[in-house]
Amino acid sequence: MRFNYNKFWYKMIDLGINKSQLRERAGVSTNVIAKMGKSEPVPMEALAKICNVLECSIGDIVVEDGEEKNK
């Protein structure tokens, strides 16, 4: 299953927050941010922490993008 985090990246741009700032404020690992960059699933707890910092809901930053295509 693939996930689309495009709304997440746009939200960060709109708020003027970079990856390092978000990681520190949300208390998530660099691995979480890297997985989001590769459209991979991340733990709901991490998404909740990120949403708390961005003052949004999970649906505002991630959408399920269908089945992963075979490589």
C-alpha positions as CSV (number, residue, x, y, z in Angstrom):
1,M,0.0,0.0,0.0
2,R,1.3,3.4,-0.9
3,F,0.6,6.7,0.8
4,N,0.6,10.2,-0.6
5,Y,2.1,12.9,1.7
6,N,2.0,15.7,-0.8
7,K,-0.4,17.7,1.3
8,F,2.1,17.3,4.2
9,W,4.9,18.9,2.2
10,Y,2.7,21.7,1.0
11,K,1.6,22.4,4.6
12,M,5.2,22.6,5.8
13,I,6.0,25.0,3.0
14,D,2.9,27.2,3.8
15,L,4.0,27.3,7.5
16,G,7.6,27.9,6.7
17,I,8.8,24.9,8.6
18,N,11.7,22.7,7.4
19,K,12.2,19.0,8.0
20,S,14.7,19.5,10.9
21,Q,12.4,22.0,12.7
22,L,9.4,19.7,12.3
23,R,11.4,16.6,13.5
24,E,12.6,18.4,16.6
25,R,9.2,20.0,17.5
26,A,7.3,16.7,16.9
27,G,9.8,14.5,18.5
28,V,9.9,12.1,15.5
29,S,13.0,10.4,14.0
30,T,14.7,11.2,10.8
31,N,13.5,7.8,9.6
32,V,9.9,8.9,9.8
33,I,10.5,11.9,7.7
34,A,12.5,9.8,5.2
35,K,9.7,7.2,4.9
36,M,7.2,10.0,4.2
37,G,9.6,11.2,1.5
38,K,9.4,7.8,-0.1
39,S,5.6,7.5,0.3
40,E,6.0,4.6,2.8
41,P,3.7,4.0,5.8
42,V,4.7,5.5,9.1
43,P,3.3,4.8,12.6
44,M,0.0,6.6,13.5
45,E,1.6,7.9,16.6
46,A,4.2,9.7,14.6
47,L,1.5,11.2,12.3
48,A,-0.4,12.3,15.4
49,K,2.7,14.1,16.8
50,I,3.3,15.8,13.4
51,C,-0.4,16.9,13.2
52,N,-0.1,18.3,16.7
53,V,2.8,20.6,15.6
54,L,1.1,21.5,12.3
55,E,-2.3,22.0,14.0
56,C,-4.1,19.8,11.5
57,S,-5.7,16.3,11.3
58,I,-4.2,13.2,9.7
59,G,-6.5,13.5,6.7
60,D,-5.0,17.0,6.1
61,I,-1.5,15.5,5.5
62,V,-1.8,12.0,4.2
63,V,-4.0,10.0,1.8
64,E,-3.9,6.4,0.9
65,D,-2.7,6.1,-2.7
66,G,-3.8,2.6,-3.6
67,E,-1.8,-0.6,-4.0
68,E,1.9,-0.5,-4.4
69,K,2.9,-1.3,-8.0
70,N,5.3,-4.2,-8.5
71,K,8.8,-3.0,-9.3
